[in-house]
Amino acid sequence: MPSTRLVLFLLLVAAVLAPAVSAATLVVAAADASAADRAAADIRCDGVADQVDINNAFNLLPDDMGMVQLTAGTFNCSDSVFPNGNSELIGAGQGVTRLVMVNNQSPWKPISVTQPDVHLRGFTIMGSGGVLVKVSRVVVEEVTATSRGPDGQLYRAGGNGMFYIWADGETIEDVAFIDCTAEDAHTHGFNMNAVNLPKETRNIRFIDCVARRCGFGLAGGSRSEWVTGFDIQEDNDLYDVQVINCRAEDNWQSGFHFEPGEDKGTIKKAITLSGCTAERNGQRNPAQYPYQSTFLSGFYVHFNAAVTDCTSIDNKNAGFYVEGGDNVVFTRCTDSGSTYGWKVVKNARNIRLEDCESDGADVWAFWSAYATNITLARFRQADAGGDRGYQSMLGWYYDNPSYQQPVTASSFEITAANSNRSLGIINQAGSGNVYTLRWEGDVTAVPTTLPTVVPTTTSTPAAPVAAFAFSPSQGRPPLNVSFIDRSTGVPAAWRWDFGDGVTSAALNPFHVYTTEGLKIVNLTVNNTIGSNTTTGYVTVGSAPFAAFSAEPRTVGAGKPVAFTDRSIGTPTGWSWTFGDGGTSNLRNPIHVYAQSGLYTVRMIATYAGSSDTEQKTDYIRVVPDANFTANATAGKALLSVMFADASNGTPSAWTWEFGDGANATVQNPTHVYARAGNYTVNLTARNGYGSTTLSRAGLVRVEPSRPLLTFPGGTGMPRDLNGDGLYEDANGNGRRDFADIVLYFNQM
C-alpha cells in the first residue's frame, strides 16, 4: 500500500502540525472506485487490508463528531473495522459500497461498535463479517450482511448473528436497525444475547428489516442446527423491543424467535411485533413430522408480547408457537398453509387471540395442550386438513404424559369455513371451558356442552375490524405512500391519521410525507354497530428516535435521579412521565422518587412534523435509603443508646451492627455499651426491591466508668491507642512497647 501510506503520512504530519483535524468528513476511496472518486478522496485504498485505512480515517476525525464516507466500490478487509464514538460510517448504498470481510484463520471480522453514538448506513457486508454492537445508542440503517462472498462462496460465520447485540455485564439500550437485510447467512440474521449481570437489552427497534435464508445446517456449513431469522432473546434480559414491518423468509429454524428462558430466569417485558411476515421458515430443514423437538415456526414467542397484524405463510411447524408462555396477545394475525396455525402448549397461560385466522393448515388450525385461560375471540378457521377427527385440537400432545394434559378455564369462539364438515370444529376437551362454535353460513351456533352457550347468528350485523396495507413502508422524503383498506365487517366510514398532522376520509388514500420521522398511522373504521382502530408505522428518512438514559438507575428513596435526553435528531420538545405520577417538560430533568419500587419511565420527543416515544419498563429501581438517629453518642461504660430508624422508602427489614460485636434486627433497638472505646454503627435497611447500608464511623464514644490513675513508674495515664476499649499503652508514653508489659507485671 505505498500510495496509501504516503497519504496517511501526510495526514499524520498535518495532524501533528495543527491542533485538530478541521474536516468533519473524511472520504475513503475503494481501490476500484472511479477515477473521479479516487481523485477527490482523502484516503485511497489499494484493495489489501483496507480496514487499516478505514480505521485510520476514524482516528483522524475530531473527538466530538465526524463522518467516514466510503465511495462506491469494494473494500477488501482482513480484520475488523472499529468506528469511533460520535461518528458515522456512510457508504454509497447497499450493493454499491461493498465491504468484503474474509480471514480464513478467523471467521468473524465484523464492524465492531464498541463506543456509543454511532451511525452506520448504506453498504453491503460480505463474507465473514457483520455488525457487532456492544454499546448503547447505535443506529444501523440500509445495511445488508451476507455470508456469501463476491465469488459466490458461502464463508464461515464466527459470530452469533449477522447483526449482533452482545451485552457483557452491562445494559445496552437505544439501538435501531432500519431497512437492514441479512441473507444467505451461516448464522442468525439478527441476534441479541448476553452474559454476566446486568445483561440488559432495552429499547431495541427492528424496522423494515429482512432475514432471508439464514442457516444451512451443520452439514451445509452453518455454525449450528438452530439458526433463525430474528433470534431476539437468548440469555439477555429483554425490555421494550419493537419489531415493526419486518420479514423472515426461508430460514433454517424459526422466523422470529424468542427463547422461553424459564430455566435461565431471564426477564422479558413489553415485546411488540407489528406488521411482520414469516414465510416458509423451516422448509429446507430435513426434520420430519411431527416436529416434537424442533422449532421450524413463523413466530416462536412466549411472554409479555403483543403480536399485531402479523402474517405467517407456509411455515413447516406452526405459524404461531407459544411454549410455556404467559401474557401474549395476538390481534388480527393470520396463518396460511403451515402445519398448525397456532400451537399453544406446555403450561401456557393467559394467551389471547383476537380476530385471528388460520387458512389451509395442514393439520390443525389451533392446537393447545396443558394450558389455562386461553381465549379465542372471533377466530376463523378455514380448510384445515385435520387429524383425530377435528380441525382444531385440545389436550393431546404426542401421547407424552408430561404435557398431554387438559386445557382449562378457557373460551373458544370459532367460525369454521370448511367444505368437509365430517371434521368437527374442535374436540371440546378439558374442563371449565366455554365454546361458541359455528359453521360459516349457518344461522345458529353448533350446540355445545361445558357449558351450553346462547346461540349466535352470523346474520347479525357486527362492528367492523380495521386493517390496512401500505407501500412503501420506508424511504426518504418526499415519500409517496399508497394506503389500501383491508378492513372487515362492512365499514361505512374511514378516518386516516397519517402521523404528521394530516388526515383523510378516503377509502384508499395516497399521502406524501415531506418530513423525516417514524410516522404512526392510525385507521379508524365505523358503521352503525361500532368502530375499531388499528395502527401501522412508516419510516421516513433517517428517522429521529426518542432515547434517554438515567444515572443512577438504582437509587435510595429520596435521592435524585438525573435523566439525560439522548434522542437522535433534533427534538424541539420533551414530555416525561416518571412512573410515580411525576412529570416534566425539561430536556434533562432531575427527579426524586419517594418510595421504593420499580418504575417505568416514558419520554415523548417532539420533532418538526412528528414525535417519537421511548418507554423503558422497570427502568428505575428505588430501594430503601438507610438512615438513623441515636439519642446518645458519648458517655461512660454501660452507656445505653436508643437507635431510631429514619430510613426512606419503607424498608421491611433492618440489620444493625453496633461495632462491639453485637447486632440486632428490630427497627428501633436499644443497645448497652459495656466497655470503653469508639464504636462504628452500621444500619442496613431492605425490602423486596433491595437494600442500602449507612455506616457512621466512630459514632459512639464510651469512656471508662471510673477515672484512670497513672501507674507508679509510668509517664502518664494509660491510653487506648486503637479505640477497642483496651488500654494497651500502660505507661502512657503514646506507644505500645515492651515497657508497657514490664510496668503491668510490676503492679501484679
WOTA-V122951 format. One record per pair of residues at least 12 apart in sequence whose C-alpha atoms are under 8 Angstrom apart, sorted by the first residue. I is the first residue (numbers start at 1). J is the second residue. Records with the same first field share a line. If there is no record, write none. Layout:
I=J, J
This chain:
1=45, 46, 48
3=44, 46
4=43, 44, 45, 46, 53
7=42, 43, 44
8=43, 56
12=60
15=60
20=62
21=60, 61, 62
22=62
23=61
24=61, 62, 65, 66, 67
25=61, 66, 67, 68, 69
26=41, 42, 43, 57, 61, 67, 68, 69
27=40, 41, 42, 43, 68, 69, 70, 71
28=41, 42, 43, 44, 45, 53, 54, 57, 68, 69, 70, 71
29=41, 42, 43, 44, 45, 70, 71, 72, 73
30=44, 45, 46, 47, 70, 71, 72, 73, 74, 75
31=44, 45, 46, 47, 73, 74, 75
32=47, 73, 74
33=71, 72, 73, 74
34=72
37=71
43=57
45=75
47=74, 75, 76
48=76, 77, 78
49=76, 77, 78, 79
50=75, 76, 77, 78
51=75, 76, 77, 78, 79, 80, 81
54=68, 81
55=81, 82, 83
58=83, 84, 87
59=84
63=86
64=86
65=85, 86, 87
66=86, 87, 88
67=87, 88, 89, 90
68=87, 88, 89, 90
69=88, 89, 90, 91
70=89, 90, 91, 92, 97
71=91, 92, 97
72=91, 92, 93, 96, 97, 98
73=96, 97, 98
74=97, 98, 99, 100
75=97, 98, 99, 100
76=99, 100, 101, 102
77=99, 100, 101, 102
78=101, 102, 103, 109
79=101, 102, 103, 109, 110
80=101, 109, 110, 111, 112
81=109, 110, 111, 112
82=111, 112, 113, 114
83=111, 112, 113, 114, 115, 118
84=113, 114, 115, 118
85=114, 115, 116, 117, 118
86=115, 116, 117, 118
87=117, 118, 119
88=118, 119, 120, 121
89=119, 120, 121
90=119, 120, 121, 122, 123
91=121, 122, 123
92=122, 123
93=121, 122, 123, 124, 142
94=122, 123, 124, 142, 143, 144
95=123, 124, 144
96=123, 124
97=122, 123, 124
98=123, 124, 125, 126
99=123, 124, 125, 126
100=125, 126, 127, 129, 149, 150
101=125, 126, 127, 128, 129
102=127, 128, 129, 155
103=128
106=158
107=128, 129, 155, 156, 157, 158
108=128, 129, 130, 157, 158, 159
109=128, 129, 130
110=128, 129, 130, 131, 132
111=129, 130, 131, 132
112=131, 132, 133, 134
113=131, 132, 133, 134, 135
114=133, 134, 135
115=134, 135, 136
116=135, 136, 137, 138
117=136, 137, 138
118=137, 138, 139
119=138, 139, 140, 141
120=139, 140, 141, 143
121=140, 141, 142, 143
122=141, 142, 143
123=142, 143, 144
124=143, 144, 145, 146
125=143, 144, 145, 146
126=145, 146, 147, 148, 149, 150
127=146, 147, 148, 149, 154, 155, 156
128=147, 155, 156, 157, 158
129=145, 146, 147, 157, 162
130=145, 146, 161, 162, 163, 164
131=162, 163, 164
132=162, 163, 164, 165, 166
133=163, 164, 165, 166
134=165, 166, 167, 168, 172
135=167, 171, 172, 173
136=171, 172, 173, 174, 175
137=173, 174, 175, 547, 566
138=174, 175, 176
139=175, 176, 177, 178
140=176, 177, 178, 180
141=176, 177, 178, 179, 180, 542
142=178, 179, 180, 181
143=179, 180, 181
144=180, 181, 182, 183
145=162, 163, 181, 182, 183, 185
146=162, 182, 183, 184, 185
147=183, 184, 185, 186
148=184, 185
154=184, 185, 186
155=186
156=186, 221, 222, 223
157=185, 186, 187, 222, 223
158=223
159=187
160=187, 188, 191
161=187, 188, 189, 190, 191
162=182, 185, 187, 188, 189, 190, 191
163=182, 189, 190, 191
164=190, 191, 192, 193
165=191, 192, 193
166=192, 193, 194
167=193, 194, 195, 199, 200, 201, 236
168=194, 195, 196, 197, 199
169=194, 195, 196, 197, 198, 199
170=196, 197, 198, 199, 200
171=198, 199, 200, 201, 202
172=199, 200, 201, 202
173=200, 201, 202, 203, 204
174=202, 203, 204, 205, 547, 548
175=203, 204, 205
176=204, 205, 206, 207
177=205, 206, 207, 209
178=205, 206, 207, 208, 209
179=207, 208, 209, 210, 474
180=208, 209, 210
181=209, 210, 211, 212
182=210, 211, 212, 214
183=210, 211, 212, 213, 214
184=212, 213, 214, 215
185=213, 214, 215
186=214, 215, 216, 221, 222, 223, 227
187=214, 215, 222, 223, 224, 227, 228
188=214, 215, 227, 228, 229, 230, 231
189=211, 212, 214, 228, 229, 230, 231
190=211, 229, 230, 231, 232
191=230, 231, 232, 233
192=231, 232, 233, 234, 236
193=232, 233, 234, 235, 236
194=234, 235, 236, 237
195=235, 236
199=236, 237
200=236, 237, 238, 239
201=236, 237, 238, 239
202=238, 239, 240, 241, 616
203=239, 240, 241, 242, 614, 615, 616
204=240, 241, 242
205=241, 242, 243, 244
206=242, 243, 244, 246
207=242, 243, 244, 245, 246, 539
208=244, 245, 246, 247, 473, 474
209=245, 246, 247
210=246, 247, 248, 249
211=229, 230, 247, 248, 249, 251, 255
212=229, 248, 249, 250, 251
213=229, 249, 250, 251, 252
214=227, 228, 229, 250, 251, 252
215=227, 228, 251, 252, 253
216=252, 285
217=252, 285
225=252, 253
226=252, 253
227=251, 252, 253, 254
228=251, 252, 253, 254, 255, 256, 257
229=248, 249, 251, 252, 253, 254, 255, 256, 257
230=248, 254, 255, 256, 257
231=256, 257, 258
232=256, 257, 258
233=257, 258, 259
234=258, 259, 261
235=261, 264, 266
236=266, 267
237=266, 267, 268
238=266, 267, 268, 269
239=267, 268, 269, 270, 271, 616, 617
240=269, 270, 271, 272, 615, 616, 617
241=270, 271, 272
242=271, 272, 273, 274
243=272, 273, 274, 276
244=272, 273, 274, 275, 276, 537
245=274, 275, 276, 277, 473, 537
246=275, 276, 277
247=276, 277, 278, 279
248=277, 278, 279, 281, 298
249=278, 279, 280, 281
250=279, 280, 281, 282, 283, 284
251=280, 281, 282, 283, 284
252=281, 282, 283, 284, 285, 296
253=281, 282, 285, 294, 295, 296, 297
254=281, 282, 295, 296, 297, 298, 299, 300
255=278, 279, 281, 296, 297, 298, 299, 300
256=278, 298, 299, 300, 301
257=299, 300, 301
258=300, 301, 302
259=300, 301
260=301, 302, 303, 323, 324, 325
268=303, 304
269=303, 304, 305, 617
270=304, 305, 306, 617
271=304, 305, 306
272=305, 306, 307, 308
273=305, 306, 307, 308, 310
274=307, 308, 309, 310, 536
275=308, 309, 310, 311, 536
276=309, 310, 311
277=310, 311, 312, 313
278=298, 299, 311, 312, 313, 315, 319
279=298, 312, 313, 314, 315
280=298, 313, 314, 315, 316
281=296, 297, 298, 314, 315, 316
282=295, 296, 297, 315, 316, 317
283=296, 315, 316
291=317
295=317
296=315, 316, 317, 318
297=315, 316, 317, 318, 319, 320, 321
298=312, 313, 315, 318, 319, 320, 321
299=312, 318, 319, 320, 321
300=320, 321, 322, 323
301=320, 321, 322, 323, 325
302=321, 322, 323, 324, 325, 326, 327, 328
303=325, 326, 327, 328
304=326, 327, 328
305=327, 328, 329
306=328, 329, 330, 331
307=328, 329, 330, 331, 333
308=330, 331, 332, 333
309=331, 332, 333, 334, 467
310=332, 333, 334
311=333, 334, 335
312=334, 335, 336, 338
313=335, 336, 337, 338
314=335, 336, 337, 338, 339
315=337, 338, 339
316=338, 339
317=338, 339, 340
318=338, 339, 340, 341, 342, 343
319=335, 336, 338, 339, 340, 341, 342, 343
320=335, 341, 342, 343
321=342, 343, 344
322=342, 343, 344, 345, 348
323=343, 344, 345, 346, 347, 348
324=344, 345, 346, 347, 348, 349
325=347, 348, 349, 351
326=348, 349, 350, 351
327=349, 350, 351, 352
328=350, 351, 352
329=351, 352, 353, 354
330=352, 353, 354, 356
331=353, 354, 355, 356
332=354, 355, 356, 357, 467
333=355, 356, 357
334=356, 357, 358, 359
335=357, 358, 359, 361
336=358, 359, 360, 361
337=359, 360, 361, 362
338=360, 361, 362
339=361, 362, 363, 364
340=361, 362, 363, 364, 365, 366, 367
341=358, 359, 361, 364, 365, 366, 367
342=365, 366, 367
343=366, 367, 368
344=367, 368, 369, 371
345=367, 368, 369, 370, 371, 403
346=369, 370, 371, 403
347=369, 370, 371, 372, 403
348=370, 371, 372
349=371, 372, 373, 374
350=372, 373, 374, 375
351=373, 374, 375
352=374, 375, 376, 377
353=375, 376, 377, 379
354=376, 377, 378, 379
355=377, 378, 379, 380, 465
356=378, 379, 380
357=379, 380, 381, 382
358=380, 381, 382, 384
359=381, 382, 383, 384
360=382, 383, 384, 385
361=383, 384, 385, 386
362=384, 385, 386
363=384, 385, 386, 387, 391
364=384, 385, 386, 387, 390, 391, 392, 393
365=381, 382, 384, 386, 391, 392
366=391, 392, 393
367=392, 393, 394
368=393, 394, 395, 396, 407
369=394, 395, 396, 397, 403, 404, 405, 406, 407
370=395, 403, 404, 405, 406, 407
371=405, 406, 407, 408
372=407, 408, 409, 410
373=408, 409, 410, 411
374=408, 409, 410, 411, 412
375=410, 411, 412
376=411, 412, 413, 414
377=411, 412, 413, 414
378=413, 414, 415
379=412, 413, 414, 415
380=414, 415, 416, 417
381=414, 415, 416, 417, 418
382=416, 417, 418
383=417, 418, 419, 420
384=418
386=423
389=422, 423, 424
390=423, 424, 425, 426, 427
391=423, 424, 425, 426
392=424, 425, 426, 427
393=426, 427
394=406, 407, 426, 427, 428, 429, 430
395=407, 429, 430
406=429, 430, 431
407=429, 430, 431, 433
408=430, 431, 432, 433
409=431, 432, 433, 434
410=432, 433, 434
411=433, 434, 435
412=433, 434, 435, 436, 437
413=435, 436, 437
414=435, 436, 437, 438
415=437, 438, 439, 440
416=437, 438, 439, 440
417=439, 440
418=439
425=437
428=450
431=450
432=450, 451
433=450, 451
434=450, 451, 452, 453
435=448, 449, 450, 451, 452, 453
436=448, 453, 455, 456
440=458
441=458
442=457, 458
443=456, 457, 458, 459
444=456, 457, 458
445=457
461=489, 529
462=489, 529, 530
463=489, 491, 526, 527, 528, 529, 530, 531, 532
464=487, 488, 489, 490, 491, 525, 526, 527, 530, 531, 532
465=487, 488, 489, 525, 531, 532, 533
466=486, 487, 488, 523, 524, 525, 532, 533, 534
467=485, 486, 487, 488, 523, 534
468=483, 484, 485, 486, 487, 523
469=483, 484, 485, 486
470=482, 483, 484
471=483
473=537, 538, 539
474=538, 539, 540, 541
475=539, 540, 541
476=516, 540, 541, 542
477=513, 514, 515, 516, 540, 541
478=512, 513, 514, 515
479=512, 513, 514, 540
480=510, 511, 512, 513
481=510, 511, 512, 513
482=508, 509, 510, 511
483=508, 509, 510, 511
484=507, 508, 509
485=507, 508
487=525
490=527
491=525, 526, 527
492=525, 526, 527, 528
493=505, 525, 526, 527
494=506, 507, 523, 524, 525, 526
495=523, 524, 525
496=521, 522, 523, 524
497=521, 522, 523
498=511, 519, 520, 521, 522
499=519, 520, 521, 522, 610
500=513, 519, 609, 610
501=609
513=540
515=540, 541, 608, 609, 610
516=539, 540, 541, 542, 543, 544, 610
517=539, 540, 541, 542, 543, 544, 545, 610, 611, 612
518=537, 538, 539, 540, 543, 544, 545, 610, 611, 612
519=537, 538, 539, 540, 610, 611
520=535, 536, 537, 538
521=535, 536, 537, 538
522=534, 535, 536
523=535
543=569
544=567, 568, 569, 570, 607, 612
545=567, 568, 569, 605, 612, 613
546=566, 567, 568, 603, 604, 605, 612, 613, 614
547=565, 566, 567, 568, 603, 614
548=563, 564, 565, 566, 567, 603, 614
549=563, 564, 565, 566
550=562, 563, 564
551=563
553=619, 620, 621
554=620, 621, 622, 623
555=620, 621, 622, 623
556=596, 622, 623, 624, 625, 626, 648, 649, 692
557=592, 593, 594, 595, 596, 622, 623, 624, 625, 648, 649
558=592, 593, 594, 595, 625, 648, 649
559=592, 593
560=590, 591, 592, 593
561=590, 591, 592
562=588, 589, 590, 591
563=588, 589, 590, 591
564=587, 588, 589
565=587, 588
567=605
570=607
571=605, 606, 607, 608
572=605, 606, 607, 608
573=585, 587, 605, 606, 607
574=586, 587, 603, 604, 605, 606
575=603, 604, 605
576=601, 602, 603, 604
577=601, 602, 603
578=591, 599, 600, 601, 602
579=599, 600, 601, 602
580=593, 599
593=622
594=648, 649
595=622, 623, 624, 648, 649, 650
596=621, 622, 623, 624, 649, 650, 689
597=621, 622, 623, 689
598=618, 619, 620, 621, 622, 689
599=617, 618, 619, 620, 621, 622
600=615, 616, 617, 618, 619, 620
601=615, 616, 617, 618, 619, 620
602=614, 615, 616
603=615
621=689
622=649, 689, 690
623=649, 686, 687, 689, 690, 691, 692
624=647, 648, 649, 650, 651, 685, 686, 687, 690, 691, 692
625=647, 648, 649, 685, 691, 692, 693
626=645, 646, 647, 648, 683, 684, 685, 691, 692, 693, 694
627=645, 646, 647, 648, 683, 694
628=643, 644, 645, 646, 647, 683
629=643, 644, 645, 646
630=642, 643, 644
631=643
632=700
633=699, 700, 701
634=700, 701, 702, 703
635=701, 702, 703
636=676, 702, 703, 704, 705
637=673, 674, 675, 676, 702, 703, 704, 705
638=672, 673, 674, 675, 705
639=672, 673, 674, 702
640=670, 671, 672, 673
641=670, 671, 672, 673
642=668, 669, 670, 671
643=668, 669, 670, 671
644=667, 668, 669
645=667, 668
647=685
650=687
651=685, 686, 687
652=685, 686, 687
653=665, 666, 667, 685, 686, 687
654=666, 667, 683, 684, 685, 686
655=683, 684, 685
656=681, 682, 683, 684
657=681, 682, 683
658=671, 679, 680, 681, 682
659=679, 680, 681, 682
660=673, 679
673=702
675=702, 703, 704, 725
676=701, 702, 703, 704, 705, 723, 724, 725, 726
677=701, 702, 703, 720, 723, 724, 725, 726
678=698, 699, 700, 701, 702, 723, 724, 725
679=697, 698, 699, 700, 701, 723
680=695, 696, 697, 698, 699, 700
681=695, 696, 697, 698, 699, 700
682=694, 695, 696
683=695
710=731, 732
711=730, 731, 743, 747
713=731, 743
714=730, 731, 732, 733, 743
715=731, 732, 733
716=731, 732, 733
717=730, 731, 732
718=730, 731, 732
719=732, 734
721=734, 735
728=740
730=743, 744
731=743
